[in-house]
Structure formats: structure tokens, C-alpha cells
Amino acid sequence: MAKALLGYVTSDLRDPRQAADNARLRARVRELEALVLLLTEENDKLVAARAAELLESAPLQEMQPA
């Protein structure tokens, strides 16, 4: 199985179509990774803003001694 997988992903750059396809796929992966980071940061900001919103709107209850 490993030989089949390694044989499929060759490092033979003599085929320009395969090299171009690999370069295109690598660039797309970089784009998608950057998008994931951007969306993660945006999501974190939204979660923090919503948490602050909830804390401001909810009345704070004082703790009663036991």
C-alpha cells in the first residue's frame, strides 16, 4: 500500500503538467490555510464580543452566604 501511495506522488518534475498541477494545489492549500486563520480570528473576536455583551446585559447576582 505504501509503495502504491508513494508511487502515485512522484517527485519527477520532467512532466510540466504534473509540476504545474502540484504548484497550483500547493498555492490553493496556502490560500485555504490563510482563510482558516482569518475566519478563526474573526470567530474569536465575535465570541469575545458576544461574551462581553452577555456580561453587560445580565444582572450580576450577589452570592449569598451559606
C-alpha positions as CSV (number, residue, x, y, z in Angstrom):
1,M,0.0,0.0,0.0
2,A,2.8,2.4,0.9
3,K,4.5,1.7,-2.4
4,A,1.3,2.5,-4.2
5,L,0.9,5.8,-2.4
6,L,4.5,6.8,-2.8
7,G,4.5,5.7,-6.4
8,Y,1.4,7.9,-7.1
9,V,3.0,11.0,-5.6
10,T,6.2,11.3,-7.7
11,S,8.8,13.9,-7.4
12,D,9.6,13.6,-11.1
13,L,9.5,17.2,-12.4
14,R,10.1,16.2,-16.0
15,D,6.3,16.3,-16.6
16,P,5.5,20.0,-16.6
17,R,1.8,19.4,-16.3
18,Q,2.2,17.5,-13.1
19,A,4.6,20.1,-11.7
20,A,2.2,22.9,-12.6
21,D,-0.7,21.0,-11.0
22,N,1.3,20.4,-7.8
23,A,2.2,24.1,-7.7
24,R,-1.4,25.1,-8.2
25,L,-2.6,22.7,-5.5
26,R,0.1,23.9,-3.0
27,A,-0.9,27.5,-3.7
28,R,-4.6,26.6,-3.1
29,V,-3.7,24.9,0.2
30,R,-1.8,28.0,1.3
31,E,-4.9,30.2,0.4
32,L,-7.2,27.9,2.3
33,E,-4.9,27.8,5.3
34,A,-4.8,31.6,5.3
35,L,-8.6,31.7,5.1
36,V,-8.9,29.3,8.0
37,L,-6.7,31.6,10.1
38,L,-8.7,34.7,9.1
39,L,-12.0,33.0,9.9
40,T,-10.7,31.7,13.2
41,E,-9.6,35.2,14.3
42,E,-12.9,36.7,13.2
43,N,-14.8,34.0,15.1
44,D,-12.7,34.6,18.3
45,K,-13.5,38.3,18.1
46,L,-17.2,37.6,17.6
47,V,-17.2,35.2,20.6
48,A,-15.4,37.7,22.8
49,A,-17.8,40.5,21.8
50,R,-20.8,38.3,22.5
51,A,-19.5,37.2,25.8
52,A,-18.9,40.9,26.8
53,E,-22.4,41.7,25.6
54,L,-23.9,38.9,27.7
55,L,-21.9,40.0,30.8
56,E,-23.1,43.6,30.4
57,S,-26.7,42.8,29.9
58,A,-27.1,40.1,32.6
59,P,-27.7,41.5,36.1
60,L,-25.0,40.3,38.5
61,Q,-26.3,38.3,41.3
62,E,-24.7,38.7,44.6
63,M,-23.6,35.5,46.3
64,Q,-25.5,34.7,49.4
65,P,-23.5,33.3,52.4
66,A,-24.2,29.7,53.1
